[in-house]
Amino acid sequence: MFDNVSPQVLVALASAILAAVVSLTSVYLTNLNNRKTEKDKFEMNRVAEREKVRRGKLEELFLLFSKWDADMVALGHFYLRVITGETNEDEALVNVSKNQISEKDYLQRITMMIDLYFSDLKTDFDKVLDARESVWSFCSKIMQPGVRIEDFIKVQEEFRGIAKEFKAKMAKITNER
């Protein structure tokens, strides 16, 4: 079949075939490299975007927690006046309402954000809630006889300390990222 073909044509044909194979191999290898590079860039962008969203949620959580913490302290001050006898519980509730102090809305959002985005903070937040319950035990409708102001102040200060530790933990998470 190649008997009538001159050697120069066969060399040219072999060169063309070889050049085509080299070109296709080069294109294939370049595409593989480009695909890997794009895949790596996509993954880096995905991770960066996820971290950006998480950081935004952490900032929102921090602000919500700070507001909730401040409201808890304010509620404690209103109930301290009840415990000392400076006012009665109904007046305290009116003052709380006038000052728009409510911890429940914040607490629901904080709990949701921890459950959805920051499960690593759950144990620490449970400690905050336990300290909150200690404060609320003094703020019940029926004041226990023999309730001492010092006891209330002590649990309020313990709550503040645990809340401060929780805020520091949130700040640490922000700095780790």
GUKE-858083 format. One record per residue (C-alpha): z, y, x; residue in three letters; residue number from 1. Coordinates in steps of 0.25 Angstrom, whole numbers, m for minus. Layout:
Z	Y	X	res	n
Z	Y	X	Ala	NUM
...
# end
This chain:
Z	Y	X	res	n
0	0	0	Met	1
3	10	11	Phe	2
m8	4	20	Asp	3
m18	15	17	Asn	4
m8	26	19	Val	5
m7	34	32	Ser	6
6	33	39	Pro	7
8	49	38	Gln	8
8	47	23	Val	9
18	36	23	Leu	10
27	45	33	Val	11
25	57	23	Ala	12
28	48	11	Leu	13
41	42	18	Ala	14
45	56	22	Ser	15
43	61	8	Ala	16
51	49	2	Ile	17
62	51	13	Leu	18
63	66	10	Ala	19
64	64	m5	Ala	20
75	53	m3	Val	21
83	63	7	Val	22
81	74	m3	Ser	23
86	67	m15	Leu	24
97	61	m7	Thr	25
101	75	m3	Ser	26
100	81	m17	Val	27
108	69	m22	Tyr	28
119	71	m11	Leu	29
119	86	m14	Thr	30
121	84	m29	Asn	31
132	74	m26	Leu	32
139	85	m18	Asn	33
137	96	m28	Asn	34
142	87	m39	Arg	35
155	84	m31	Lys	36
156	99	m28	Thr	37
154	103	m42	Glu	38
164	93	m47	Lys	39
175	97	m37	Asp	40
172	112	m41	Lys	41
173	108	m56	Phe	42
186	101	m53	Glu	43
192	112	m46	Met	44
188	122	m57	Asn	45
194	113	m67	Arg	46
207	112	m60	Val	47
208	127	m57	Ala	48
205	130	m72	Glu	49
216	120	m76	Arg	50
226	126	m67	Glu	51
222	140	m72	Lys	52
225	136	m86	Val	53
238	129	m82	Arg	54
242	141	m74	Arg	55
239	150	m86	Gly	56
247	141	m95	Lys	57
259	141	m85	Leu	58
259	156	m85	Glu	59
259	156	m100	Glu	60
270	145	m100	Leu	61
278	154	m91	Phe	62
277	166	m99	Leu	63
280	159	m112	Leu	64
292	152	m105	Phe	65
297	166	m100	Ser	66
296	172	m114	Lys	67
303	160	m120	Trp	68
314	160	m109	Asp	69
316	175	m112	Ala	70
317	172	m127	Asp	71
327	161	m125	Met	72
336	171	m116	Val	73
335	181	m127	Ala	74
339	171	m138	Leu	75
351	167	m129	Gly	76
355	182	m129	His	77
354	183	m144	Phe	78
363	171	m146	Tyr	79
373	175	m135	Leu	80
376	187	m144	Arg	81
378	177	m155	Val	82
387	168	m147	Ile	83
395	181	m142	Thr	84
397	185	m157	Gly	85
389	198	m155	Glu	86
380	194	m166	Thr	87
377	183	m176	Asn	88
366	173	m175	Glu	89
358	179	m187	Asp	90
358	193	m179	Glu	91
354	186	m166	Ala	92
342	179	m174	Leu	93
338	192	m179	Val	94
338	198	m165	Asn	95
330	186	m160	Val	96
320	188	m171	Ser	97
319	203	m168	Lys	98
316	201	m154	Asn	99
306	190	m157	Gln	100
313	180	m148	Ile	101
308	166	m151	Ser	102
308	155	m141	Glu	103
301	144	m150	Lys	104
287	149	m149	Asp	105
288	150	m134	Tyr	106
294	137	m133	Leu	107
283	130	m141	Gln	108
272	136	m132	Arg	109
280	133	m119	Ile	110
282	118	m124	Thr	111
268	117	m127	Met	112
263	122	m114	Met	113
272	113	m106	Ile	114
268	101	m114	Asp	115
253	104	m112	Leu	116
252	110	m98	Tyr	117
265	109	m90	Phe	118
271	95	m93	Ser	119
277	96	m79	Asp	120
286	107	m84	Leu	121
291	99	m96	Lys	122
304	94	m90	Thr	123
308	108	m85	Asp	124
305	114	m98	Phe	125
313	103	m105	Asp	126
325	108	m96	Lys	127
322	122	m102	Val	128
322	117	m116	Leu	129
336	110	m114	Asp	130
342	123	m108	Ala	131
336	130	m120	Arg	132
343	120	m130	Glu	133
356	123	m123	Ser	134
354	138	m126	Val	135
350	135	m140	Trp	136
363	126	m142	Ser	137
370	139	m142	Phe	138
361	146	m151	Cys	139
363	137	m163	Ser	140
366	142	m177	Lys	141
380	136	m176	Ile	142
387	142	m164	Met	143
397	132	m158	Gln	144
411	136	m158	Pro	145
416	139	m144	Gly	146
402	143	m139	Val	147
404	151	m126	Arg	148
395	162	m121	Ile	149
396	156	m107	Glu	150
390	143	m112	Asp	151
379	150	m119	Phe	152
376	159	m107	Ile	153
377	146	m98	Lys	154
366	139	m105	Val	155
357	151	m107	Gln	156
358	153	m91	Glu	157
355	138	m89	Glu	158
343	140	m99	Phe	159
338	152	m90	Arg	160
340	144	m77	Gly	161
331	133	m83	Ile	162
321	142	m88	Ala	163
320	149	m75	Lys	164
318	136	m68	Glu	165
307	132	m78	Phe	166
300	146	m75	Lys	167
301	143	m60	Ala	168
295	129	m62	Lys	169
283	136	m70	Met	170
281	146	m59	Ala	171
281	135	m49	Lys	172
270	127	m56	Ile	173
262	140	m56	Thr	174
264	142	m41	Asn	175
260	127	m38	Glu	176
246	129	m44	Arg	177
# end
